[in-house]
Amino acid sequence: MKAAVVSSFAAAPRYQEFPAPAPAGDHDMVVDVIAAGLHPRVRSQADGSHYTSTGELPLVPGIDGVGRGADGLLRYFILPDTRVGAMAEQTVIDTRRSIVLPSGSDPIAVAAAMNPAMSSWVALRQRVQFHAGQNVLVLGATGNAGRMAVQIAKLLGADQIIAAGRNAARLAGLPALGASGTVLLDGDAGTAARLLGRAASDVDVVIDYLWGQPTAAAMTAVVTGRADRGKPLTWIEIGSAAGPTAPIPSAALRAAHLTIVGCGQGSVTTREILAELPALAQQITNGTFDIDARPIPLADVEQAWAGAAHTAQRIVLTPRPWPRPADAAGER
Ligand SMILES: NC(=O)c1ccc[n+]([C@@H]2O[C@H](COP(=O)([O-])OP(=O)(O)OC[C@H]3O[C@@H](n4cnc5c(N)ncnc54)[C@H](OP(=O)(O)O)[C@@H]3O)[C@@H](O)[C@H]2O)c1
């Protein structure tokens, strides 16, 4: 079969022949892959920098996607750590780590959105006691996960949603998706901190995709700007687009009712994550969210890899010609 194959962690995957995978366990199923998202997690898998990397090559990247098995059903799947990922004509899924998609699902939209969307969806529904009427700050709101977080917070009933990010053009589009205010993190750090302290000091929840120095600065600004230091503030660490470590000021934890939690595979069980996916897939299928996806044929994977560094859109690789009418209509 054809696949995107990583033969060196220093180079982009190449479109070439790779042995077709075979099912091994009772719950394994071979699927024809229709769409696979090029998420940040996939890039770190392909360059060997992800903490789960075993250093073994060659490998086919791709952690999730949409595919169709011999039963004809269209599924969204999340792969376990494997060297035969989703960026191939076929992959082997564990059906217990998949959901059958609702009728009418667009595989491109699902493959683009499930990974970034599930981060805030699961965080707000599983990691905190979030309820309608609370106020939310999204740090790193201009990325794909941040854009989805703004929309999901709105859907789940947030009152004020403050969107903070460094890309002015993307930030400007967020009020139309539900943000009640925006803070530009570009430029002078002191100005950004002042603006954050003013706009977001009374939020109940922070959904953080940045970490690193921007988080340390934002945490100080939010905590010191709080009118009521006793009001609970939950900071959910979800991504690390700005750095894997952050110099958290000790005073932040003493000076306010601040709790820091993480959300990702491990802090929420796979079973708990999977239980959330049907409802999220239904919202995607309903067209609830604005999803910024760009489908690219798998054969063009090298160009897609280079282009991903220069586009804010979520690239989705398609191993077979797209759109196929049957897939577009969600037929099974
Ligand atoms: N835990 C989970 O379940 C989960 C799920 C999905 C994603 N994530 C993680 O969440 C993070 C974001 O994912 P994504 O899908 O949104 O990625 P993305 O679409 O590539 O967006 C990343 C965003 O981070 C911004 N950024 C990078 N460095 C920054 C800095 N120093 N200051 C301000 N903004 C900065 C980028 O801005 P520019 O456009 O200006 O570069 C971009 O808007 C990643 O770390 C990803 O691994 C976690």
The ligand as an SDF file (V2000), in Angstrom:
LIG
                    3D

 48 52  0  0  0  0  0  0  0  0999 V2000
   -3.9950   17.6330   25.7070 N   0  0  0  0  0  0  0  0  0  0  0  0
   -4.7380   17.4630   24.6070 C   0  0  0  0  0  0  0  0  0  0  0  0
   -5.6800   16.6770   24.6130 O   0  0  0  0  0  0  0  0  0  0  0  0
   -4.4310   18.2630   23.3800 C   0  0  0  0  0  0  0  0  0  0  0  0
   -5.2460   18.1650   22.2330 C   0  0  0  0  0  0  0  0  0  0  0  0
   -4.9820   18.9980   21.1410 C   0  0  0  0  0  0  0  0  0  0  0  0
   -3.8850   19.8600   21.1760 C   0  0  0  0  0  0  0  0  0  0  0  0
   -3.0740   19.8830   22.2660 N   0  0  0  0  0  0  0  0  0  0  0  0
   -1.8990   20.7730   22.3460 C   0  0  0  0  0  0  0  0  0  0  0  0
   -2.3710   22.1290   22.3530 O   0  0  0  0  0  0  0  0  0  0  0  0
   -1.4270   22.9760   21.6960 C   0  0  0  0  0  0  0  0  0  0  0  0
   -2.1250   23.7390   20.5770 C   0  0  0  0  0  0  0  0  0  0  0  0
   -2.6210   22.8100   19.6100 O   0  0  0  0  0  0  0  0  0  0  0  0
   -3.2960   23.3410   18.2630 P   0  0  0  0  0  0  0  0  0  0  0  0
   -3.9080   22.1670   17.5970 O   0  0  0  0  0  0  0  0  0  0  0  0
   -4.1260   24.5230   18.5260 O   0  0  0  0  0  0  0  0  0  0  0  0
   -1.9950   23.8080   17.4560 O   0  0  0  0  0  0  0  0  0  0  0  0
   -1.9060   24.9050   16.2950 P   0  0  0  0  0  0  0  0  0  0  0  0
   -3.1440   24.9210   15.5030 O   0  0  0  0  0  0  0  0  0  0  0  0
   -0.5990   24.6460   15.6180 O   0  0  0  0  0  0  0  0  0  0  0  0
   -1.8230   26.3050   17.0690 O   0  0  0  0  0  0  0  0  0  0  0  0
   -0.7720   26.6360   17.9160 C   0  0  0  0  0  0  0  0  0  0  0  0
   -1.0090   28.0840   18.3220 C   0  0  0  0  0  0  0  0  0  0  0  0
   -0.0770   28.4340   19.3520 O   0  0  0  0  0  0  0  0  0  0  0  0
    0.3750   29.7530   19.0580 C   0  0  0  0  0  0  0  0  0  0  0  0
    1.6520   30.0110   19.7050 N   0  0  0  0  0  0  0  0  0  0  0  0
    2.8080   29.3290   19.5830 C   0  0  0  0  0  0  0  0  0  0  0  0
    3.7590   29.8940   20.3470 N   0  0  0  0  0  0  0  0  0  0  0  0
    3.1890   30.9720   20.9360 C   0  0  0  0  0  0  0  0  0  0  0  0
    3.6380   31.9680   21.8480 C   0  0  0  0  0  0  0  0  0  0  0  0
    4.9060   31.9730   22.2700 N   0  0  0  0  0  0  0  0  0  0  0  0
    2.7710   32.9270   22.2470 N   0  0  0  0  0  0  0  0  0  0  0  0
    1.5030   32.9530   21.8030 C   0  0  0  0  0  0  0  0  0  0  0  0
    1.0030   32.0290   20.9380 N   0  0  0  0  0  0  0  0  0  0  0  0
    1.8420   31.0620   20.5230 C   0  0  0  0  0  0  0  0  0  0  0  0
    0.4720   29.7870   17.5580 C   0  0  0  0  0  0  0  0  0  0  0  0
    0.4890   31.1290   17.1330 O   0  0  0  0  0  0  0  0  0  0  0  0
    1.1480   31.5520   15.7270 P   0  0  0  0  0  0  0  0  0  0  0  0
    0.1460   31.1890   14.6920 O   0  0  0  0  0  0  0  0  0  0  0  0
    1.3540   33.0130   15.8770 O   0  0  0  0  0  0  0  0  0  0  0  0
    2.4460   30.7600   15.6220 O   0  0  0  0  0  0  0  0  0  0  0  0
   -0.8360   29.0800   17.1870 C   0  0  0  0  0  0  0  0  0  0  0  0
   -1.9140   29.9730   17.1960 O   0  0  0  0  0  0  0  0  0  0  0  0
   -0.2980   22.0540   21.2040 C   0  0  0  0  0  0  0  0  0  0  0  0
    0.7230   22.0550   22.1860 O   0  0  0  0  0  0  0  0  0  0  0  0
   -0.9710   20.6920   21.1410 C   0  0  0  0  0  0  0  0  0  0  0  0
   -0.0420   19.6210   21.2520 O   0  0  0  0  0  0  0  0  0  0  0  0
   -3.3370   19.1120   23.3710 C   0  0  0  0  0  0  0  0  0  0  0  0
  1  2  1  0
  2  3  2  0
  2  4  1  0
  4  5  1  0
  4 48  2  0
  5  6  2  0
  6  7  1  0
  7  8  2  0
  8  9  1  0
  8 48  1  0
  9 10  1  0
  9 46  1  0
 10 11  1  0
 11 12  1  0
 11 44  1  0
 12 13  1  0
 13 14  1  0
 14 15  2  0
 14 16  1  0
 14 17  1  0
 17 18  1  0
 18 19  2  0
 18 20  1  0
 18 21  1  0
 21 22  1  0
 22 23  1  0
 23 24  1  0
 23 42  1  0
 24 25  1  0
 25 26  1  0
 25 36  1  0
 26 27  1  0
 26 35  1  0
 27 28  2  0
 28 29  1  0
 29 30  1  0
 29 35  2  0
 30 31  1  0
 30 32  2  0
 32 33  1  0
 33 34  2  0
 34 35  1  0
 36 37  1  0
 36 42  1  0
 37 38  1  0
 38 39  2  0
 38 40  1  0
 38 41  1  0
 42 43  1  0
 44 45  1  0
 44 46  1  0
 46 47  1  0
M  CHG  2   8   1  16  -1
M  END
$$$$
